[in-house]
Amino acid sequence: MSDEHGNTANLHLPSVVRAFVDVVRARETAGGEAHCGEMDGWPLLPAAVRYAAAATPGAPPCSPPGP
C-alpha cells in the first residue's frame, strides 16, 4: 500500500504489521484512548513506515520497510 506522500508498506510482512501495532500502542501510552476493534490505518501509515524503517536501518533509501 502507498499514500500520496510516497509512504509505502507491504502488509504481507510481519514487521510492517508489527509497526502498525507499535504505532497504536505508542499512541495509547502517550495518553491516547485504548482502542479495541477496527480502525482506519491510513492515518497511521507515515508513523508505521518510520517504525518499520527504524527496525531495518540498513535498508536502502526509498525501499519499502521491513525485512
Z-matrix of the N, CA and C atoms (Angstrom, degrees):
N
C 1 1.421
C 2 1.511 1 108.09
N 3 1.314 2 117.03 1 150.08
C 4 1.456 3 121.24 2 176.27
C 5 1.519 4 109.07 3 -147.11
N 6 1.327 5 114.68 4 156.05
C 7 1.456 6 118.90 5 178.96
C 8 1.523 7 110.60 6 -113.53
N 9 1.316 8 116.10 7 -178.10
C 10 1.461 9 120.98 8 -176.37
C 11 1.525 10 113.00 9 -69.98
N 12 1.333 11 117.63 10 -9.27
C 13 1.463 12 121.26 11 -179.85
C 14 1.525 13 112.21 12 -98.91
N 15 1.323 14 116.77 13 3.52
C 16 1.456 15 120.85 14 179.21
C 17 1.512 16 114.70 15 87.48
N 18 1.325 17 118.14 16 6.30
C 19 1.459 18 120.76 17 174.73
C 20 1.520 19 108.47 18 -74.27
N 21 1.322 20 116.03 19 127.97
C 22 1.460 21 119.55 20 179.90
C 23 1.527 22 110.04 21 -128.18
N 24 1.309 23 115.84 22 149.18
C 25 1.456 24 121.44 23 177.61
C 26 1.519 25 109.21 24 -152.58
N 27 1.318 26 115.50 25 137.68
C 28 1.458 27 122.04 26 176.19
C 29 1.524 28 107.84 27 -96.30
N 30 1.316 29 116.70 28 105.45
C 31 1.463 30 120.99 29 -175.82
C 32 1.521 31 113.68 30 -70.71
N 33 1.329 32 117.59 31 -3.34
C 34 1.461 33 120.83 32 176.16
C 35 1.525 34 111.48 33 -84.19
N 36 1.339 35 117.07 34 -10.63
C 37 1.458 36 120.38 35 -179.65
C 38 1.523 37 110.46 36 -91.37
N 39 1.324 38 117.25 37 126.54
C 40 1.454 39 119.70 38 -179.85
C 41 1.529 40 113.01 39 -55.86
N 42 1.329 41 117.69 40 -35.09
C 43 1.465 42 120.00 41 -178.49
C 44 1.529 43 111.64 42 -65.54
N 45 1.314 44 117.30 43 -32.10
C 46 1.462 45 120.62 44 179.46
C 47 1.530 46 109.98 45 -73.67
N 48 1.308 47 116.17 46 -43.15
C 49 1.464 48 119.91 47 176.99
C 50 1.528 49 109.21 48 -61.74
N 51 1.321 50 116.55 49 -41.48
C 52 1.460 51 120.61 50 177.78
C 53 1.528 52 110.88 51 -61.59
N 54 1.326 53 117.19 52 -37.08
C 55 1.470 54 120.56 53 178.55
C 56 1.525 55 110.81 54 -61.89
N 57 1.329 56 117.56 55 -40.29
C 58 1.467 57 120.06 56 176.99
C 59 1.533 58 110.43 57 -62.83
N 60 1.329 59 116.81 58 -41.92
C 61 1.469 60 120.76 59 178.09
C 62 1.526 61 109.77 60 -62.42
N 63 1.328 62 116.76 61 -42.83
C 64 1.461 63 120.39 62 179.90
C 65 1.518 64 112.07 63 -63.08
N 66 1.327 65 117.22 64 -38.43
C 67 1.468 66 121.16 65 178.37
C 68 1.529 67 109.94 66 -62.32
N 69 1.312 68 116.70 67 -47.01
C 70 1.466 69 120.43 68 -179.54
C 71 1.521 70 110.36 69 -63.02
N 72 1.325 71 117.52 70 -44.00
C 73 1.468 72 120.84 71 -179.84
C 74 1.522 73 110.96 72 -65.07
N 75 1.319 74 118.13 73 -38.62
C 76 1.464 75 121.06 74 178.97
C 77 1.522 76 110.86 75 -64.67
N 78 1.320 77 116.96 76 -38.92
C 79 1.459 78 120.14 77 178.14
C 80 1.516 79 111.42 78 -66.95
N 81 1.312 80 117.24 79 -37.73
C 82 1.470 81 120.87 80 177.30
C 83 1.524 82 110.25 81 -66.20
N 84 1.337 83 117.26 82 -41.35
C 85 1.450 84 122.15 83 -179.97
C 86 1.529 85 110.84 84 -65.95
N 87 1.325 86 116.96 85 -32.80
C 88 1.466 87 121.61 86 -178.42
C 89 1.524 88 112.15 87 -80.19
N 90 1.309 89 117.63 88 10.91
C 91 1.456 90 120.38 89 176.14
C 92 1.515 91 114.57 90 105.70
N 93 1.316 92 116.82 91 3.29
C 94 1.462 93 119.38 92 176.36
C 95 1.517 94 110.67 93 -77.17
N 96 1.307 95 115.77 94 168.90
C 97 1.463 96 120.25 95 178.92
C 98 1.523 97 110.55 96 -73.24
N 99 1.312 98 115.97 97 143.42
C 100 1.453 99 120.25 98 172.80
C 101 1.519 100 107.64 99 -66.69
N 102 1.311 101 116.28 100 140.64
C 103 1.454 102 119.45 101 -176.19
C 104 1.521 103 109.63 102 -123.05
N 105 1.288 104 115.31 103 132.98
C 106 1.452 105 121.39 104 177.63
C 107 1.525 106 107.02 105 -133.73
N 108 1.311 107 117.58 106 125.41
C 109 1.453 108 121.05 107 -179.35
C 110 1.520 109 111.04 108 115.71
N 111 1.295 110 115.75 109 -159.63
C 112 1.465 111 121.24 110 -177.63
C 113 1.521 112 111.60 111 -78.48
N 114 1.340 113 114.65 112 148.98
C 115 1.457 114 119.92 113 172.74
C 116 1.518 115 108.52 114 -152.23
N 117 1.300 116 116.15 115 157.63
C 118 1.462 117 122.18 116 179.74
C 119 1.522 118 108.80 117 -77.10
N 120 1.316 119 117.54 118 120.53
C 121 1.456 120 121.84 119 -178.00
C 122 1.514 121 115.02 120 -84.13
N 123 1.333 122 117.80 121 -15.86
C 124 1.467 123 119.53 122 -177.69
C 125 1.523 124 113.10 123 -55.97
N 126 1.324 125 119.84 124 -45.80
C 127 1.465 126 118.60 125 179.50
C 128 1.535 127 113.46 126 -64.98
N 129 1.323 128 116.88 127 -18.76
C 130 1.463 129 121.40 128 -179.23
C 131 1.526 130 112.93 129 -89.07
N 132 1.338 131 117.66 130 -11.71
C 133 1.460 132 121.31 131 -172.89
C 134 1.528 133 113.46 132 -55.83
N 135 1.339 134 120.65 133 -50.47
C 136 1.474 135 118.40 134 -178.50
C 137 1.533 136 112.97 135 -58.40
N 138 1.317 137 117.27 136 -43.12
C 139 1.463 138 120.13 137 179.57
C 140 1.526 139 110.93 138 -67.80
N 141 1.322 140 117.87 139 -38.50
C 142 1.468 141 120.92 140 178.87
C 143 1.521 142 110.59 141 -64.86
N 144 1.317 143 117.14 142 -38.51
C 145 1.468 144 120.48 143 177.56
C 146 1.529 145 109.55 144 -63.40
N 147 1.325 146 117.80 145 -41.48
C 148 1.472 147 120.61 146 177.97
C 149 1.523 148 110.89 147 -63.71
N 150 1.339 149 117.87 148 -43.15
C 151 1.465 150 120.94 149 178.22
C 152 1.525 151 110.66 150 -61.73
N 153 1.315 152 117.23 151 -46.40
C 154 1.464 153 120.69 152 -178.56
C 155 1.522 154 110.99 153 -65.94
N 156 1.329 155 117.37 154 -38.69
C 157 1.466 156 120.82 155 179.15
C 158 1.522 157 110.75 156 -66.15
N 159 1.319 158 117.06 157 -37.08
C 160 1.466 159 120.47 158 178.01
C 161 1.529 160 111.04 159 -64.87
N 162 1.320 161 116.30 160 -28.16
C 163 1.462 162 121.05 161 179.41
C 164 1.527 163 111.83 162 -78.95
N 165 1.340 164 116.94 163 -15.59
C 166 1.466 165 121.80 164 -179.74
C 167 1.528 166 108.96 165 -131.20
N 168 1.349 167 117.88 166 67.59
C 169 1.463 168 120.82 167 -173.60
C 170 1.521 169 115.23 168 -64.15
N 171 1.325 170 118.67 169 -20.04
C 172 1.455 171 120.64 170 -178.95
C 173 1.521 172 113.93 171 -85.55
N 174 1.314 173 118.33 172 0.11
C 175 1.470 174 121.22 173 -178.09
C 176 1.527 175 110.26 174 -69.76
N 177 1.327 176 117.46 175 141.48
C 178 1.464 177 120.13 176 178.00
C 179 1.533 178 111.11 177 -62.96
N 180 1.331 179 116.87 178 150.57
C 181 1.475 180 119.83 179 177.18
C 182 1.527 181 111.52 180 -56.64
N 183 1.289 182 116.76 181 145.14
C 184 1.476 183 124.97 182 177.41
C 185 1.518 184 113.20 183 69.82
N 186 1.316 185 118.79 184 10.32
C 187 1.458 186 119.22 185 176.22
C 188 1.523 187 107.95 186 -93.27
N 189 1.335 188 116.87 187 148.88
C 190 1.456 189 119.07 188 178.48
C 191 1.522 190 109.73 189 -60.04
N 192 1.321 191 118.32 190 139.19
C 193 1.454 192 120.53 191 -178.70
C 194 1.511 193 113.08 192 -72.08
N 195 1.289 194 114.64 193 161.22
C 196 1.461 195 121.13 194 177.33
C 197 1.501 196 111.22 195 108.71
N 198 1.326 197 117.50 196 152.20
C 199 1.464 198 121.26 197 -179.80
C 200 1.508 199 111.82 198 -72.65
